[in-house]
Amino acid sequence: MADNEIDSSIEDMLKGVEAPEKNPDDPFESQFSQAQDMGLSMMGSSQRKEFEQFVEQKQSHLPKMNGCVPEVDLSIKGFAPIEKFWEDTPNKVYDDPTYYKTCLTGEGQSSQRLHGLLVKYLNCQDKKDRTVYRQQIITAYWEFIKNMAPKMASNNIPLCKKMAMRFGILLPSLFSPEQKAMFSKAIERNVTYEPVLYMDEWIRSVALGHMKASTTDEVPTRGAAKGPAAEQQRIQQLKSKNSGKLQTSESLLNAKESERTSLEADVQRKIEELLRHEIEIGCEPHKQGYTDLQRKLFSEIINDFRALQKVDKELTKNLQEFKEAKEIETSLLEKEGAVVEEVSVGKEEILSEMNTIRQMAKMTCGRQGNQYPIFTREFFHCIDKFTGFRENVIRELAWIESIDPQCFCRIHKNIPHRIVPYTLLVPTYGDIGFCWEPFDRYNRLSSRGRICIPMYPRDLKTACLTAVGDLRWQVAKEKASFDWMSDGLTGYYYQYLEEHKMRGDIKQFFIEDYILWITKEAMGTQKLAKEVRAIFWRYLPFPQEIKEELKKRSPVYLELYQRDINRSMSDGY
């Protein structure tokens, strides 16, 4: 079918359309509970016990899920390898002849306006008129999606409406056969347990109170929600605040317990050495006195006891804070269980979040980019491995983290806390990933930031790098606060730009250099200025194995490696 032809299924689409049967499958259910529903009743007692043990073992190594959003777990140190990128059985939703009708049915005037503009655009031959219609479709489509957004909280929403919001697929006839086959095998559920969400999952999580709405500069409207919804929202806010205290106190507690264990083992070894005496030859069975080495142990053991006393004091304090946070968590869980789950935010808040997402979508494209929101083969040019499906994005983020291990870490009391940001995948043809907010301003310790990545870019790797680079800059800038122009990563980088009289967007300069740092410098190809390389080597360090390899390649890296050794031997590192 040519681009200017229209699919026959759109004729009379608003006349006599019956709603399709509701999909009984909830894409947000756990994969384990689904397996139990399907096969547990068919198992014998021994098989059932083995399966339940398997499920328990699997779940014990996974973060807790709040709907389709995983809670922050500081014990997780990296991304799990993606074992499955595609479904074994293609989804038949795009073969449904009523797909387009079902998408538009029940959405009021917005769907009728979108349908009219789409018919004109697809049948129009004049380039100028097509450009006008295309711009009008952008506004009409977002109004249509905004009207559909509150329904995402329902488990019974038709799958085609989810796919329209998730992938921008409104009319399956705009697929090429290869593209249709690829999207049919996309994994629907989040089985990765990572906070990487499609647009429909994002809106659902906000609507159910599993995730706070994105921060904006707009002044919130007066008047709070009432009833169970307001109570549920308040409990979620308290849980979010308490989660930071709980995770931090537990992390510090683990560190102090490890330090105590190490000191106790050291004291035990020294005391055992102190109790060892040789027999004095000729004066058997009498033994010799303390040797000079043993006498030195007296002062060392006393210092160890003092260190243990200090550690014990800090450990007791952390343990008490952990107990208090645990009690608060238990209390909040009890209150949460007493509240019936419902849409926990008002329709205005959901529509406001959709407006925010539309701004995010514009930012992924830039001012001169293609903001056309509907999937069409005319603009889609990605191959399967570099389309922004969840699994592909996680693969790219894991690759970035393997080169920049601290990219998702925040340091608190000299302890790194790895916190992967919420990642929104928007179905746009843009090339720019970015950070919307580095962390929740009310919980800087353990809250997730928010980054946005376009699904159909020319280069998915670069889109992910721009998002992580932006996150890196904003976290460092917020950490330095008022001293961001003179302290730390942002301070030294700003001073470098000032010294070289470089004018422009400082953050954009940084992101471009960050991309070179990850893609070129990590491979030993020198692309950055000497000063920038030194700043990044210290504040955006490579893993030790990469440093070891780079020092062999060039005297430039050898000098930086030697500086690391010198700093580690001084107090200024």
Buried (B, 14 or more C-beta within 10 A) or exposed (E): EEEEEBBEBBEEBEEEBEEBEEBEEEBBEBEBEEEBEEEBEEBEEEEBEEBBEEBEEEBEEBBEBBBBBBBBBBEBEEBEEBEEBBEEEBBEBBEBEBBBBBBBBBBEEBBBBBBEBBBBBBEBEEEEEBEBBBEBBBBBBBBBBBBBBBBBBBEEBBBBBBBBBBBBBBBBBBBEEEBBEBBBBBBBBBBBBBBBBBBBBBBBBBBBBBBBBBEBEEEEEEEEBEEBBBBBBBBBBBBBBBBBBBBBBBBBBBBBBEBBEEBEEBBEEBEEEBEEEEEEEEEEEEEEEEBEEBEEBEEEBEEBEEBBEEBEEBBEBBBEBBEBBBEBBEEBEEBBEEBEBEBBBBEEBBBBBBBBBBEBBBBBBEEEBBBBBBBBBEEBEBEBEBBBBBBBBBBBBBBBBBBBBBBBBBEBEEBBBBBBBBBBBBBBBBBBBBBBBBBBEEBBBBBBBBBBBBBBBEEBBBBBBBBBBBBBBBBBBBBBEEEBBEBBBBBBBBBBBEEEEEEEEBBEBBBBBBBBBBBEBBEBEBBBEEBBBBBBBBBBBBBEEBBEBBBEEEEBBEEBBEBBEEEEEEEEE
